[in-house]
Amino acid sequence: MSKTLLITGASSGIGAATARAAAADGWNVALLARSKDKLEKLAGEIGEAALALPCDITDHDELNAAIEKAAAHFGSLDAVFANAGTGVSNPGIEKGNPDEWHAMIHLNVLAVLTTAHATLPHLRKTRGQFVVTGSKAGRDHLKGSVYGATKWFVQGFAGNLAEEMREWGGRCTVITPGMVDTPFFDEPKPDKIQPEDVANAVVFALSQPGTAAVREVHIMPND
């Protein structure tokens, strides 16, 4: 019986690449994002192993409904990839935009927490794994970066969650890439990390035997 991976932010970039890589490795993939058209196109490309679940993961009811649909459709949840995230248009503290901070913190911090909260009962049943997208920006101090501060939260949260999950045989992994060539940036960056590189790291972490917990995978562009 195939295992099931639930992915947030699955419609493009790292999320879409991970869906393809995981499906190629034999996983079912439940795809969550706001973009219905992109999700359905990706699910159609992958085939029966994919389920498109358009939703806003910052809305608790929509998130919970999507998670329950995924578990019912595939029979279980064996792993979760909390990948959805965003940045801001106005960098810095003094010149930053508090409204942008609010929206970013809601997605980068609170939605990660609620995704974990809603999926852990399912993962406990399967002794599963929670994977979350962090960043090099969550390991270094960057001038005035509120985005980086949200990823510092993710870094700490992932370690704390790993200790909680370890009590019942579960695992938590944080993936911390440097600059990735994704729609997050306005201009293409072909010499930087590719979404497929991050997807390979996720699949690697998920493929480890039960005796090993890959707590962090840190990836840097090789330029």
N, C-alpha and C positions, 0 to 999 in steps of 0.2 A: 504494500500500500504506500502510495506516494505521500511525502510530508508536505505540509503547507506553510508558505511564507507570506505574511501580510506585510505590504509595503505602503507607507505613506509618502506623499510627494512622488507618486509613481508615473505621472504622465509624461515626464521628460527628464533629460539629464541623467543623473546618477540613479534615480529611481527606476526609470525606464530601462536603463542598461542593466541594472540588477535584476529586474524582472526577466529579461531575456536570458541572462547568464544563469539564473537559478532554474528557469524552466529547462534550459539545455542540460542542466545537471540533474534533472529528474524531479524538481519540485513543482507542486502546484503553487500558483501565485495569486493572491487577492490584492487587487490594485485599487488604492484609494488616492483620490485627488479631486480638485474642484472641476477640472476640465473633462466633461463627459465625452466630447468628441475625440479628444486625444486618448483617453482611457479605452474607449471602445475600439478605436483603431489598433491600439497596442494589443488588446485582448484578442482581437481578430487575427492579428499577426501571429500570436503565440499559439492560439487554438484552445482546445478543451481544458488545458491545464491552467487557464487564466480566467479570472472573474473580475469584471469591471464594476467598481462600487463608487460612483461619483458622490462626493460629500465634502462638506467643509469640516475639517477635523478640529477646528476651534469651537465648533458647536457640539456640545456633549451628546445631545440626543442623536444627531446625525452620525457622529463617530461611533457611539455604542450600537446603533442599528446596523451600521456597516460591518462592525466586528462580529456581531451575532449572525448576520447573513453569511459571512465568510466561513465561520465555524460550522454553521448548519449545512452549507453547500458542500464543503470538502470533508466534513466529519471531525475535524480537529484543527487546532493551530499549533504548529511545532516551532515556529520562529516568527519574530516581528522585526521589521526594519523601520525604525522611526527616522525617516529621512527628510521629511518636509521641513523647510526652513526658508528664511528670507533675510534680506539686508535692508539698508536704508539709502535714500538718495542724498541726504544731507549728513555728511560725516562730522564727527567731533561732538564735544559736549556743549561748548558755548554757542556754536552755530547749528547745533542739531535741532531736530524737530520732535518735541515730546509726543506728538500724535503718531509719528512714525515709530518711535520707541515702543509705544503701547502696542501697536499692531505686531511689531517684530517680537516683542517679549511674549505676547499671547501665543504666537506660533512656535518660536524657537525654544521657549521654556515651558509654558503652561500646557501646550498641546503635547509635548513630549511626556510630561507628567501624566496627563489624562490618558494618553495612549498606553502607557505602562500600567496605570491603574486598571484600565478596562480589559487589558489582555493578560495580565498576570494570572488570573484564575484559570484561563485556558492553558497557559504555558506551564502552570503547576501540574496540570493533569498529564502533560506530555514530557515533563522535565525538559522544557524547551529553552529557547535562547532569545534574548532581547538584544538587538543591535541598534545603535544610534549613530547618526552622523554628527561628529564633532568637527574640529578644525584645528589647523596649526594656530589659528587666531585664539584658540582656547588653551594654548600651551605657552604663548608668548605675550608680552605686554606690547600693545600697539597704540600709538598716540590717539587718545580720545575715542577709541573704538567701543561703542556700545554693542555692536554686533559681536565683537570679540568677547565682551563680558558675558553675553548670552551663551557663548560656546565654552567659556570657563565654567559656567553653571553645568553645561552638559558633561564636561569632563569630570567634575566632581560627582555629579549625579550618577554617572555610569559606574564609577567605582563603588559608590554606596549601594547601588542596586545590585551590583555583582555580589557583594557580601550578603545581602538579603536573600538573593536567589540561591546562593551556594548552600543555604541551609536545607534546601529540598532538592538539590541536584541540578538546579538550573544554572544558566550562564548568561553573562552580559558582556558585550563587546562594544567599545567605542572606536569608530573609524575616524582618524584625524588627518585628512588630506591638506596639503598646501593648495595653491591655486589650481582649480580644475576648469577645463574648457567646457563650460555649461552656459545655458541661457541666463544664469545669475549675472553674467557680465555682458555688456552691450556689444563688445567687439570679440570676434573669435580669437582663441588663444591656442593654436594648434601645437605649439611647442610645450604646453603645460600638461598636467595630468589629464588623461582622458576619462570620461565617465566609465568606460569599460575597465579601466585600471582599478577604480574604486569598487566596481561590481565584482571583479575577481577577488578582491580582498574580502568582501562580504562572504562570497561563496567559500573561500578558504577558511574563514573563521567558523562558518556553519558546518564545514566538513570534518572538523576535528573529532577524534574519538572522545567518549564520555569522560575519560581520565584527564583530558586537557582542556583548559579554559583559556582561550586567547582573549585577554582583557583589553588589549589595545592594538590597533594596526595603524602605524603612522607612515604616511606616504608623502614624498616630496617630488616635485618635478625634477627631471634629470637634465636640466639645461643650466 
